[in-house]
């Protein structure tokens, strides 16, 4: 199981996008551990790629539907992978 947390440094401006992924292992009983841990580097890269591709798809959908988006928001979204929090 994976849990994601996404935040903005400046929520009102929608800038400084940061995110975190944590995972829990499945127990032998089929339930999940309540202790969430940072994933391995390989799994973290995969999970972050999911967040980044979803964010890019959302931005593309917004732009394709003619919704106006603040230029600063577009600039910050192009830097998504540079602003990850670990």
C-alpha positions in Angstrom: 0.0 0.0 0.0 1.2 3.5 -0.8 0.2 6.8 0.8 0.9 10.1 -0.9 1.1 13.6 0.6 1.2 16.6 -1.7 1.6 20.2 -0.6 2.4 23.6 -1.8 4.9 25.9 -0.1 2.6 28.8 -1.0 -0.9 27.2 -1.3 -2.7 30.5 -2.2 -0.3 31.0 -5.1 -0.1 27.3 -5.9 3.7 27.3 -6.0 6.4 25.2 -4.5 4.8 21.8 -5.2 6.3 19.1 -2.9 5.3 15.5 -2.2 6.1 12.5 -0.2 5.3 8.8 -0.5 5.2 6.3 2.3 4.4 2.6 2.1 3.1 -0.1 4.4 3.8 -3.8 4.0 1.0 -6.4 3.8 1.0 -8.8 6.8 0.6 -12.5 6.6 -3.0 -12.0 7.6 -3.7 -9.9 4.6 -3.9 -6.6 6.5 -1.5 -3.7 6.2 1.0 -2.6 8.8 0.0 0.7 10.5 3.6 1.8 10.4 4.3 3.8 7.2 7.9 3.9 6.0 9.7 5.7 3.3 10.0 3.4 0.3 13.3 2.1 -1.2 14.9 4.4 -3.7 13.7 2.3 -6.6 10.2 2.2 -5.4 10.2 5.9 -4.5 11.3 6.8 -8.0 8.4 4.7 -9.4 5.9 6.2 -7.0 7.1 9.7 -7.8 6.9 9.1 -11.5 3.2 8.3 -10.9 2.6 11.6 -9.1 4.5 13.5 -11.8 2.7 11.9 -14.7 -0.7 12.4 -13.1 0.1 16.1 -12.4 1.2 16.6 -16.0 -2.0 14.9 -17.3 -4.1 17.1 -15.0 -2.4 20.3 -16.3 -2.8 19.1 -19.9 -6.5 18.4 -19.4 -7.0 21.8 -17.8 -5.3 23.5 -20.7 -7.1 21.4 -23.3 -10.4 22.4 -21.8 -9.6 26.1 -22.2 -9.4 26.8 -18.5 -7.2 29.8 -17.8 -4.2 29.0 -15.5 -1.9 31.5 -13.8 1.5 31.6 -15.6 3.3 31.2 -12.2 1.4 28.0 -11.6 2.5 26.6 -15.0 6.1 27.6 -14.3 6.1 25.8 -10.9 4.5 22.7 -12.4 7.2 22.4 -15.0 9.7 22.1 -12.0 7.7 19.3 -10.3 10.6 16.8 -10.3 13.0 19.4 -9.0 10.9 20.3 -6.0 10.4 16.8 -4.5 10.6 16.4 -0.8 12.1 13.2 0.5 
